[in-house]
Amino acid sequence: MIIGNGKIITNDSSDNFYDNGAIYIKNNVIEDIGNSDEIKNKYSNEEFIDVKNNVVMPGMICAHSHIYSAYARGMSISKPTTDFFTVLENLWWSLDRKLTLEDVRLNALTTYIESIQNGVTTLVDHHSGPNSVTGSLFAIADAARQLGMRTSICYEVSDRDGKDITIKEIEENISFIKECRKNNDDMIKALFGLHASFTLSDETLYKVKEAMEGVYDGYHIHVAEGIEDQYDSLKKYGRRVVERLHDFGILGERTIAVHGVHINQREIEILRHTDTSVVHNPESNMNNAVGCPPVASMLKQGLRVGLGTDAYTNDMFESMKVANILQSHQLCDPTVGFNETKQMQFENNPKILSKYFNKDIGILKKGGYADIITLNYDPLTPMSKDNWFGHALFGMTGRIVNDTIINGKFVMKDREILTADVKEIMSKSRERVKEVWKFM
């Protein structure tokens, strides 16, 4: 089919922009892109979808989230959440322990639905649920397949719920990684999830490395999100968090180190040397009051820093807005934030995904996957190749996404999800969460 008569933001290496452009999609990839009339005439036998001058751009990428946290929206907390550790223990760890496999499936469906509605076409998730470990990643994958979502999934291994559960967590990661590598499905990928240094003993990390031997080398782990992570590592092991992970061979080009709020210069150098990806989650960091990571410095030094939400929102346009102003505010410098945010979302997030997927994602170019969104955005000032990001940052939100195409197929058209009964799923979620909330 042809998606045409739209303002096309390509995000390609030349930042090509078409005021009236079209994209020819063949199977699941972009076969051609250019002027709307030229593409329409060149492929005259193909179906032409007129987007009526809407904006057409690459689907948004969320490089870090937590599907398991879906039930937290609107939930009351009865125990203290006065610092980072009590937030974890009394909110997130209290919630994830109550999840059944059916909850996991519902959480995945609702999170993916809302992501699609906000124009997110690829989501990298970090799952947890110690009393429903076995089969949890497969349940999430089933939900992704049902909706047509592109995703990467892992389970966060930790010691916090005892050795028996830790073994199950390691086995779930390995089983899912092997399944994904066997199928070589470019819709669903796997990483090995680790919670954080302070919940992982040396004994557990040795077991993880043994289990991963000859299997894969990609990990997904929280790194120095709270200062407590650094204190714990220094006290127990005499090493800073990044140094400790480097000692265990956890870092590398297919590893995602999330947050990095409290890393120092030596750790930045290690991350750069190992070509490890970092993912910034501005709203979550502010909400948990853990601090602001040195994003501008990391980018300046050549780190591949991407952008996620940590499940604070499912709208990457919202995450971009906060990423921009957080850096300006933190550094007391109004010139910092804008270019860094564009680099994280539109340059580095695609680079991060290129470590796992076989074709370009997050870029509209010939040969790339047809992951495309249209937005009902009528700019009140001129929009061009030179200023489209200013419009994306200050004018666009996920709620004006009109259509979402993933892997060459409409999964949402005219704001209607085509691959699931949204009302039924949301109703089931509301009913089930009442039981979960009783114990919070």
ABEGO torsion letter per residue (X at the ends): XBBBGBBBBAGBAAGBBBABBBBBBBEABBABBEBAAAAAAABAABBBBBAGGBBBBBBBBBABBBAAAAAABGBBBABBBABAAAAAAAAAAAAAAABBAAAAAAAAAAAAAAAAAAGBABBBBBBBGAAAABGAAAAAAAAAAAAGBBBBBBBBBBAAAEAAAAAAAAAAAAAAAAAAAAAGBAABBBBBBBABAAABBAAAAAAAAAAABGABABBBBBBGABAAAAAAAAAAAGBBAAAAAAAAGABEAABBBBGGAABBAAAAAAAAAAGBBBBBBAAAAAAAGAEBBBAAAAAAAGBBBBBBAGGABABAAAAAAAAAAAAAAAAGBAABGAAAAAAAAAAAAAAAAAAABABBBGBBBBGBBBBBBBBBBBBABBBBAAAAAAAAAAABBAAABABBBBGGBBABBGGBBAABBAAAAAAAAAAAAAAAAAAX
